[in-house]
Amino acid sequence: MSFHLDVEIKALLQGMGVAESEFSGGTLIVRSPLTGDVLAKVPEISSEKAIAAISSSSEAFNEWRKIPAPRRGELVRLLGEELRANKEALGRLVTLEVGKVPSEGLGEVQEMIDICDFAVGLSRQLYGLTIQSERPDHRLTEQWHPAGVVGIISAFNFPVAVWAWNAALALVCGNTVIWKPSEKTPLTAIATQALFLKAAARFGAEAPKALSTLLVGGREIGALLVEDQRVPVVSATGSTRMGRDVGERVARRFGRSILELGGNNASIVTPSADLDLTLRAVAFGAMGTAGQRCTTLRRLIVHSSVYETLIPKLVGVYNAIKVGNPVESDALVGPLIDQLSFEAMQSSLKAAREAGGTVHGGQRVNINGDASFYVRPALVEMPSQTGPVLEETFAPILYVMKYETLDEAISLQNSVVQGLSSSIFATDIREVELFLSAQGSDCGIANVNMGPSGAEIGGAFGGEKETGGGRESGSDAWKAYMRRQTNAVNYGRTLPLAQGVKFDV
Ligand code: UN1
């Protein structure tokens, strides 16, 4: 092998300020999907220590909420500086731990930097409202207060950006954060926490010790966050199965959850589409990140008049795309995260064949031996939207179907249980506007002339139906990390009651 992953990992982590004891001698074995090699053995936290960490975080909240929001923004600005200074190293670590191609590894860190910038500006806003009171000499307003400890449960595929979306907002809002990363990606989390601690040290003593806490461990550690009354907000990214469980348990104790769950994202290609642009967008949307984004394009709904032009070309792109180890080559498609993911992909392809689908690609490619799982992305022509097409398989499978009328296409796109992202390829304004109207896409994200993935941080990110309804990142997503308080003030000398009620004692 031309590179030594464990040696490089050690140098990267130490370069970002991580002590060796944090990634060696532990029980959580971390493998690189690039080669299957063991990268590190990370110590896991015990339940007792995790419960104590929740206590420390609640105490830290009592201090942090007193700091003015623009000053809290300064800490997030420093975090953004640390991320800028360490972009190459952290991006590389994302590539080694998750298998993302280098530009996507770096892009993930850029997304963290962007949300820090966004949150710094937000720290001087967090606006409330003034509302007209129905009573004389009264003032009615609404203001936003921090919620408390925010639990963040993140998935392997965006191992650090999703933490940053949540943490940057939560921190400027005056909350403390506790992070339970995916068991598959603790190293990028440990590095990110080290960078946070550097920023906090530069910020000074106003930053309480337990402002941001990292809990490396299994499911039972995540469950502690989900069950604990002292964690009023739980933000969880992952499968619908996980989210249904988290959502129910958090709701039972009247906590708030922000859920980012499965996607089964479709694009509609209309007769007016620019087919060259469509081809490139579909390639990135469906094969980028080896199909392992929640926003990955999974269903392509193509008008019958352009099907015969577009699909053979697309199959050509699928045949030509370079699959490989992105550290050793200029491959655009890296490995799947692990064997389970490979098996899930193969079983979906089998089900697709049984349902009458014609499969192009999808076979395993031997790049770095038996312990890594590289595949050729699969394009599957389906006679109808059935079987595996209705499910999210977290792998590069694109199901392609034909349609005749736009109403039929929109109805196909909407008739799955997931509702994250969607897009239309069209230059006819009527088609575009219908797709964006109330009768159009039912998803949280609806794009025009681009694929469904690769959202910018400035917009609210999230989806409807079994995607969970949460919104993170831009727009007014910050409100989910705060509690709203309505304030009515009587500055007169009488006591007029609302609704004209009389109660003279
Ligand atoms: C995810 O896959 O968990 O829109 C999030 C995108 C990225 C985020 C994806 N900005 O593809």
Residues whose N, C-alpha, C, O or C-beta is under 5 A from the ligand:
A	BS01	UN1	F158 Q292 R293 C294 T295 S453 G454 A455
